Amino acid sequence: MKTIKRAAKWLLFRPPLGLRNDGEVVMKYPRRIEGARYIHAGARAVVGAYSWIAAFDRYATQRFTPRILIGQDVNIGRYACITAIDLVEIGDGCLLSEHVYLSDH
């Protein structure tokens, strides 16, 4: 039974392809993730449904080196919007409410 629950959880809440993580990360659907290779999530991080996390590496002719770092044991509420062109860092153990907007640009 535990195997079935674990498989169902993985299918329903798995992190997007390319996202770097340190352990079990839950990103609830529906969600929108852009630039996953620039996003790093710590162990036991949870991102609520309807959230948008984006790391933009270009805009028109400009190039950027974005990073979004989400620490361990972070809980981000539903409808959050987190975007970066340089660096957005959320420390370990942070709790962000619903409808939060974080950006560095």
Phi and psi restraints in degrees (value plus and minus 20) as a CYANA .aco file:
   2 LYS   PHI     -82.6   -42.6
   2 LYS   PSI     -56.8   -16.8
   3 THR   PHI     -84.5   -44.5
   3 THR   PSI     -60.9   -20.9
   4 ILE   PHI     -85.8   -45.8
   4 ILE   PSI     -63.6   -23.6
   5 LYS   PHI     -83.0   -43.0
   5 LYS   PSI     -62.3   -22.3
   6 ARG   PHI     -84.4   -44.4
   6 ARG   PSI     -61.9   -21.9
   7 ALA   PHI     -86.1   -46.1
   7 ALA   PSI     -61.2   -21.2
   8 ALA   PHI     -84.3   -44.3
   8 ALA   PSI     -62.3   -22.3
   9 LYS   PHI     -82.5   -42.5
   9 LYS   PSI     -62.0   -22.0
  10 TRP   PHI     -83.5   -43.5
  10 TRP   PSI     -62.8   -22.8
  11 LEU   PHI     -87.8   -47.8
  11 LEU   PSI     -57.8   -17.8
  12 LEU   PHI    -101.8   -61.8
  12 LEU   PSI     -53.4   -13.4
  13 PHE   PHI    -146.1  -106.1
  13 PHE   PSI      -4.6    35.4
  14 ARG   PHI     -81.7   -41.7
  14 ARG   PSI     127.6   167.6
  15 PRO   PHI     -87.9   -47.9
  15 PRO   PSI     134.1   174.1
  16 PRO   PHI     -87.5   -47.5
  16 PRO   PSI     136.7   176.7
  17 LEU   PHI     -80.2   -40.2
  17 LEU   PSI     119.0   159.0
  18 GLY   PHI      71.3   111.3
  18 GLY   PSI     -36.6     3.4
  19 LEU   PHI     -91.5   -51.5
  19 LEU   PSI     108.6   148.6
  20 ARG   PHI    -106.3   -66.3
  20 ARG   PSI     115.0   155.0
  21 ASN   PHI    -168.7  -128.7
  21 ASN   PSI     138.7   178.7
  22 ASP   PHI    -120.5   -80.5
  22 ASP   PSI     -14.8    25.2
  23 GLY   PHI     149.3   189.3
  23 GLY   PSI    -170.7  -130.7
  24 GLU   PHI     -92.0   -52.0
  24 GLU   PSI      92.9   132.9
  25 VAL   PHI    -138.3   -98.3
  25 VAL   PSI     114.2   154.2
  26 VAL   PHI    -134.4   -94.4
  26 VAL   PSI     102.3   142.3
  27 MET   PHI    -145.7  -105.7
  27 MET   PSI      84.3   124.3
  28 LYS   PHI     -94.4   -54.4
  28 LYS   PSI     127.3   167.3
  29 TYR   PHI    -107.6   -67.6
  29 TYR   PSI     136.6   176.6
  30 PRO   PHI     -91.3   -51.3
  30 PRO   PSI     132.3   172.3
  31 ARG   PHI    -170.2  -130.2
  31 ARG   PSI     144.6   184.6
  32 ARG   PHI    -156.4  -116.4
  32 ARG   PSI      97.7   137.7
  33 ILE   PHI    -143.7  -103.7
  33 ILE   PSI     105.4   145.4
  34 GLU   PHI    -145.2  -105.2
  34 GLU   PSI     118.9   158.9
  35 GLY   PHI      49.3    89.3
  35 GLY   PSI      22.8    62.8
  36 ALA   PHI     -75.9   -35.9
  36 ALA   PSI     -50.3   -10.3
  37 ARG   PHI     -88.0   -48.0
  37 ARG   PSI     -35.1     4.9
  38 TYR   PHI    -119.1   -79.1
  38 TYR   PSI     -15.8    24.2
  39 ILE   PHI    -130.4   -90.4
  39 ILE   PSI     112.3   152.3
  40 HIS   PHI    -146.2  -106.2
  40 HIS   PSI     107.2   147.2
  41 ALA   PHI    -138.3   -98.3
  41 ALA   PSI     115.0   155.0
  42 GLY   PHI     -97.4   -57.4
  42 GLY   PSI     152.0   192.0
  43 ALA   PHI     -80.9   -40.9
  43 ALA   PSI     121.8   161.8
  44 ARG   PHI      43.9    83.9
  44 ARG   PSI       4.6    44.6
  45 ALA   PHI     -98.3   -58.3
  45 ALA   PSI     122.5   162.5
  46 VAL   PHI    -149.6  -109.6
  46 VAL   PSI     109.2   149.2
  47 VAL   PHI    -139.1   -99.1
  47 VAL   PSI     105.1   145.1
  48 GLY   PHI     -90.1   -50.1
  48 GLY   PSI     145.7   185.7
  49 ALA   PHI     -83.1   -43.1
  49 ALA   PSI     136.2   176.2
  50 TYR   PHI      45.6    85.6
  50 TYR   PSI      -1.5    38.5
  51 SER   PHI    -108.1   -68.1
  51 SER   PSI     134.6   174.6
  52 TRP   PHI    -147.6  -107.6
  52 TRP   PSI      99.8   139.8
  53 ILE   PHI    -143.2  -103.2
  53 ILE   PSI     102.1   142.1
  54 ALA   PHI    -159.1  -119.1
  54 ALA   PSI     112.8   152.8
  55 ALA   PHI    -136.6   -96.6
  55 ALA   PSI      89.5   129.5
  56 PHE   PHI    -112.1   -72.1
  56 PHE   PSI     101.7   141.7
  57 ASP   PHI    -118.7   -78.7
  57 ASP   PSI     -23.6    16.4
  58 ARG   PHI    -179.3  -139.3
  58 ARG   PSI     131.3   171.3
  59 TYR   PHI    -166.7  -126.7
  59 TYR   PSI      98.0   138.0
  60 ALA   PHI      33.9    73.9
  60 ALA   PSI    -137.6   -97.6
  61 THR   PHI    -117.3   -77.3
  61 THR   PSI     -21.1    18.9
  62 GLN   PHI    -105.4   -65.4
  62 GLN   PSI     125.9   165.9
  63 ARG   PHI    -138.4   -98.4
  63 ARG   PSI     123.1   163.1
  64 PHE   PHI    -152.1  -112.1
  64 PHE   PSI     142.9   182.9
  65 THR   PHI    -141.6  -101.6
  65 THR   PSI      61.6   101.6
  66 PRO   PHI    -100.9   -60.9
  66 PRO   PSI     134.8   174.8
  67 ARG   PHI    -167.2  -127.2
  67 ARG   PSI     113.7   153.7
  68 ILE   PHI    -141.5  -101.5
  68 ILE   PSI      97.7   137.7
  69 LEU   PHI    -134.1   -94.1
  69 LEU   PSI      98.0   138.0
  70 ILE   PHI    -130.7   -90.7
  70 ILE   PSI     101.6   141.6
  71 GLY   PHI     -93.2   -53.2
  71 GLY   PSI    -196.9  -156.9
  72 GLN   PHI     -95.5   -55.5
  72 GLN   PSI     129.4   169.4
  73 ASP   PHI      37.1    77.1
  73 ASP   PSI      14.3    54.3
  74 VAL   PHI    -111.9   -71.9
  74 VAL   PSI     120.1   160.1
  75 ASN   PHI    -145.8  -105.8
  75 ASN   PSI      96.9   136.9
  76 ILE   PHI    -131.0   -91.0
  76 ILE   PSI     106.5   146.5
  77 GLY   PHI     -90.7   -50.7
  77 GLY   PSI     156.1   196.1
  78 ARG   PHI     -85.8   -45.8
  78 ARG   PSI     135.9   175.9
  79 TYR   PHI      42.2    82.2
  79 TYR   PSI       2.8    42.8
  80 ALA   PHI     -94.5   -54.5
  80 ALA   PSI     129.3   169.3
  81 CYS   PHI    -149.1  -109.1
  81 CYS   PSI      95.9   135.9
  82 ILE   PHI    -147.9  -107.9
  82 ILE   PSI      99.1   139.1
  83 THR   PHI    -152.0  -112.0
  83 THR   PSI     132.6   172.6
  84 ALA   PHI    -170.8  -130.8
  84 ALA   PSI     126.3   166.3
  85 ILE   PHI    -138.7   -98.7
  85 ILE   PSI     -32.8     7.2
  86 ASP   PHI    -147.4  -107.4
  86 ASP   PSI    -103.5   -63.5
  87 LEU   PHI    -169.3  -129.3
  87 LEU   PSI     107.2   147.2
  88 VAL   PHI    -143.9  -103.9
  88 VAL   PSI     102.6   142.6
  89 GLU   PHI    -144.8  -104.8
  89 GLU   PSI     106.3   146.3
  90 ILE   PHI    -131.6   -91.6
  90 ILE   PSI      98.5   138.5
  91 GLY   PHI     -90.7   -50.7
  91 GLY   PSI     146.9   186.9
  92 ASP   PHI     -77.5   -37.5
  92 ASP   PSI     119.1   159.1
  93 GLY   PHI      56.9    96.9
  93 GLY   PSI     -10.4    29.6
  94 CYS   PHI     -95.9   -55.9
  94 CYS   PSI     128.2   168.2
  95 LEU   PHI    -143.6  -103.6
  95 LEU   PSI      98.4   138.4
  96 LEU   PHI    -130.6   -90.6
  96 LEU   PSI     114.4   154.4
  97 SER   PHI     -92.7   -52.7
  97 SER   PSI    -198.0  -158.0
  98 GLU   PHI     -96.5   -56.5
  98 GLU   PSI     136.8   176.8
  99 HIS   PHI      39.7    79.7
  99 HIS   PSI      15.9    55.9
 100 VAL   PHI    -110.3   -70.3
 100 VAL   PSI     120.3   160.3
 101 TYR   PHI    -141.1  -101.1
 101 TYR   PSI     100.4   140.4
 102 LEU   PHI    -145.8  -105.8
 102 LEU   PSI     112.9   152.9
 103 SER   PHI    -175.3  -135.3
 103 SER   PSI     136.4   176.4
 104 ASP   PHI    -133.1   -93.1
 104 ASP   PSI      -7.3    32.7
